[in-house]
Amino acid sequence: MSAQKIELCKTSDVMEGSAIKVETEGLELAVFNLNGAFYVTDDLCTHGPGSLSEGPISGDVVECDFHNGSFNIKTGEVVDPPCMIPIKTYKVVTEGETVFIEL
C-alpha cells in the first residue's frame, strides 16, 4: 500500500529560518524551512494552546509562544519544559517547488 501524499505549500511560501501554518485534510501543521530543508510538525503545542508556527526559531529548535517550552523541529523531541510530550513530525517530500507530507 503506497503512502498518501498531501500537498502543503510552495517552497517559496516559507522563508528560510521561519515557519507557516497550513490547515489541510483535518490537520493543523507547521511547515519549517531550516537552511533550505523543509520539516513539518503538528502546529499545536502538546502543553497548551500555543501555535508553533508563530514561535521563535533558533537553529533547529522552536519555542512555543504560550508557555515558552521548546521542541526540536527535526525530531519533535522536547528541548525545554514545561512541555513533556513530543510533537508529531511528518515525512516531508519536496517535488520541484512544492512541499508535501506522506502519511
Buried (B, 14 or more C-beta within 10 A) or exposed (E): EEEEEBBBBEBEBBEEEEBBBBEEEEBBBBBBBBEEEBBBBBBBBBBEEBBBBBBEBEEBBBBBBBBBBBBBBBBBBBBEEEBEEBBEBBEBBBEEEEBBBEE
